[in-house]
Amino acid sequence: MLELDENDIAELSSYCPDGIRRNVDLSKISRWKSGGEAALIVQPADAGQLQQIIRWFAIKGVQPLVIGQTSNLLFDDAGLNRPCIQITTRMSNIDIDGELVIADAGVWVPRFARTLMGRGLSGAEHVCGIPGTLGGLICMNGGSQRKGIGSSVTAVESIDMYGERHVRTASECGFTYRDSVFQSNDEIVTRAQLRFDLGGRAEIRKKMLKILSDRRKKFPLKIPNCGSVFKSNPALYNDLGPPGKIIESIGLMGMTVGSAVVSPAHANFIVNTGGATSSDILTLINDVSTKVKEATGYMLEAEVYYVSADGMKTPANLITGQ
């Protein structure tokens, strides 16, 4: 952990006014409501601030952890000692010109979908119920109904760990199912250009309401959770179906570790029924993954990343012995 004195904090604050958070209780920002305390979180308001912050850390010889709205993260109960940059709704401009949309990485995804609906643009309906930021959605090529946002992307701007700006075309982003180059290149998505189809607002709204209604019926939205825990890879889906169906079929729905529970509403969700620790949740993820492997021969790959106290991110199903 970089030891910061008051002069360091003052310098960071000059680059990022009103964006410095110290000793942050991660359970207050985690969608699972678990985790210890983060020593430092910096929340830039635009790409220029982000570049200055990244360059400052690079001079100090420190690579900060970058997070969004934490919808796919499980923080260690010991907290987070590594400096953290959080892309929030402070970076949330949306510009629309006909069928072309340019949006900042911090845009809240449901707001993004609603904005496009209001302009009569179709193609983002499938993301309307996904909690998180656009940057995170692009990093994991997120979506629903087996669709991914990458199919609408035309270009992505990002900043590397030296503060240098990059622009990639969609083909250079390496979009595959729930994956992109941004999951492994240590760059921070700052903005994206996307193209959508013109459509009727009433029909788009109807589709979105149907998707949101289905989500409310299927998913435990009112209890702390991170959304889908395990990826539905194509081979697994073709052979046995989606992860939730598989987990339910081998009798794991309702399985419990501490206050962490495989949701009775949808077996690919793990919920915190009150006071579950990150260790409880991680143990349950590994127990489910192990039992599915024993029953089917398939190892479920987690969408969720476990974040250790030193800021290392690892797919949660690969962490054992907690």
N, C-alpha and C positions, 0 to 999 in steps of 0.2 A: 504494500500500500504506500502510495506517495504521501509523505508527511507534509501537510500544508500548514503554513503559518498564516497569520492574519494579513500579511502583505500579499501572499499568494491569493487568498480569498478576495482581497480588494481588487487585485489585478483581473482575476476571473470575472468579478462583478462588473468591471469596466467594459469587458467584452460582451457581457450578457446581463444587462440591467434587469433586476427583478426575477432572474432565472436561476438563482443559486439556492439549493436546498441542502441543509446539513442535518445529519442524524435523523434520517427519514425512516419511520416505521413502515417496513415493506408490506406488512399485513394490511395497511391502509390503502395501498395502491394495487396490491395483488388481487387478481380476479378470484383466486382461491382463498384469499384472506388468511394467508400464512406467510411465514418468513420472519427473519430478524430485522436488524436495523442497518440501513445503508448509510455509510459515512458521508457521502457527497453525491448529490444528483444535480446535474446542470441541465437546464431546459431552454435551449436557444429559441429565439423568436423568428429567425429566418436563416437562410443558407449562408449569408455573410457572417452572422454571429457564429454559426457552426464552424465555418472555416477557421476563424480566429481562435476558437476554443481548441479545435483539433491541433492546430499548429502550436499553440501554447503547450498542450500536453506532449506533442512530439519533441519539442525542445527540452522538456523535462524528462524525456525518455520513457514516457508512460503511454500505454494504449488503453483508453477507457473502454468500458463495456457500453454498448449501445442498446437501448431498449425502446419499445413503443408503449402501448397500453397494457402490456404484460399478459395478453390473452393466451400466449403459448409458453409461459415461463413458470417455473416452480423454484422459488428462492429458498436457499438454505436457511434452516432455523437459526444458524449462527450469524446471519446477516450478510452484508456485502462490504468488503473492505476496499475493493477496487473502485476508483472514481467511475461514475456512471453518467452518460449523456442520455437523456430521455427526449425523444421526439414526441411532442404533445400537440394539442390543438392550438398552441401559440403559432405553429406553422400550418395554416389551414386555408390559404387562398385557393379559390377555384375560378378559372377563367374559361368561358365557353364562347367559341366562334363557330357557329353552324354545327357540324358534326364533330368538331375537334375540341377536346377538353384538356386543359393544362391545370394540374392540381398539385398542391404541396403534399409532402409525405405525412404531415400531421393531421390531415383531414380525417374526421371520424367517418368511418365507412358507411354507416346508415345515413348520415347527412349527405354524403357523396351521392348515394343512390337516390335519395329524395330530390336533391338538386337537379339531377339529370332527368328524373321523372317530370319535374316542373318545367323543364325546357323541351319536353317531348323527345328525349333521347332514350332509345331502347338498347339493352345489352348488359346493363348493370343490375337488372332485377335480382339476379341470383345472389348478389352480395348484400342485399338490403338488410338482412338480419344478422350480419356478422359483426361482432363487437371487436373493434380494433381500429388502427390507423391505416391509411392507404399505403404507407411505406411498408408496414408489416405485411399487408395483403400481397403486395408485389413481391416482397422477398420470398414468401412461401407459395407464390402463385395460387393464392387462396380463392375460394369460391364455394359454391354449393351445387347440388344437382350434377355432380361430377364435371362441373365447369371450372375454369380458372380465369382470373383477371388478365393473365398474360395474353389471352386471345384478343383483347381489346387494346393492348399497349402498342404504341408506335415508337416511343423512345423513353428512356429513363435517365435522369441526371443523378449523379451520386458524388460523394466526396470520400477520398481515401484517407488512410490514417496519417498521411503527411499533409493533409489539407488541400490536396489537388483535386480539381473538378474533372469529372468524366461524363461523357454522354454516350449512351449505347442505344443502338437500334433494337427492336424487339428480338430479332434473330440473334443478336449478340448477348442478350440477357439469359439465354439458355433455359427458357421456360420448359419445364416438363411437369408431370403431375406433382403438384404441391412442392415444387422446387424451382430454384433459379440460381444464377451465379452469385447472387448477393448473399446466399446462405454460407458461402465459403471464401469470399474474397475480401472480407473485412472492410467493405465500403458501406457508406451510409446513404441510403436512398433519400434524396431531398425533394425531388419533383418528378412527375411523370406526365407524358403526353399520351393521350388515348383517343381512340376514334370509336364512335358509336353510330347506330343507325337511327334515322328519324322515324318516329312512330307516333301513334295517338296517345295522348296523356291518359285518357280514360282506360285504355287497354293496358298500358304500362302499370298504372295504379292498381288495376284489378289483379294483375299477375303478382305484384308486390304484396298486396293484402293477402292473397292466397298463400304465398310463401311464408309470410309472418304468422298467419293462422296455423299453418302446418307446424311451424317451429314451436309455437306455444303449446300445441297438442302433444308433440313428440319429446320436447326437451325440457329439462328442469331449470328453467330460466331464472327462477326467483331464489335459488339456493346457490351459494358461492361455488363456482366451477370454472374451468378454462375452456369449455366447449369440448369438441371431440378430442379424446386423449390419444387414440391410435390412428395411424394413416390407413386409408383403404387403398392399398396398392392394386393395380390392375390384375395381376396374376391371382392374388388372394380373392379378389372380388369375383373373378370369373369362376374360380373353383368352388368357393364356399360362401361368397356373399360378403357384405360389409362387416367390419369388426364388431359392431354392436350386436348383429344377428348371431355371429359366431360365439361371442362371450355369453350371450343369453342361452344359446343352444347347449352349452356345456355346464349350465347351471350356476354361473357366477354372478348373476344379477342379484344385488343385495349383499354381496360379499363385503365384509367390513374389516378395517384395521383402525383401531381407535375410533375417531369420529369421522373418518374418511369412508365413504360408501360408494360401491358401484351402483349407480342410480337405478332405482326400480322403474323409472320412467324411460330411460334409454341406457343400455348397457355400455355404450362407448363414452359415457360421462361419469366422472368421479366427482362426487359432491362433498363439500365440507358441511356436515350437519351441525357443527358448532364446536369450535375449539380444536379442530384437527390440525396437527402439526404438518409441516412439509415432510418430515420423516414418515408420518403415517401415510400420506398420499403417495410418496415415493415407494414405500414398501408395498402398497396395494397395487400400484402400476406394475411392479416387478412380479408380484404374485400372479396377477392376471396374465401377464405375458408368458410366464413360465408354464402355467396350466394350459393355456391355449397351445403352446408349442408341444406339450406332452400329448394333448388330445388330437391335434391336427397335423403336426409336423411343421406348421408355419410359425415363425417368430413375428409377433406383432411389433411393428416399428412405431415408436411414439412420435406424435406431432409435437409433444411437449418437450421442452428443454429444461433440464435441471441446471440451475445456476449456483455454483459453489461459492463459498465465502470469498475466494480469490477471483471471482468473476468468470470462471471457465464455464462454457455452455456445452452440455453433453445430452444427447437424446436420453430421456429419462429411463427408458427400458434397458439402457446399457450401464446404469449406475446400480451397484449392488453393495451390500454390506453396510447400509446406513442404519 
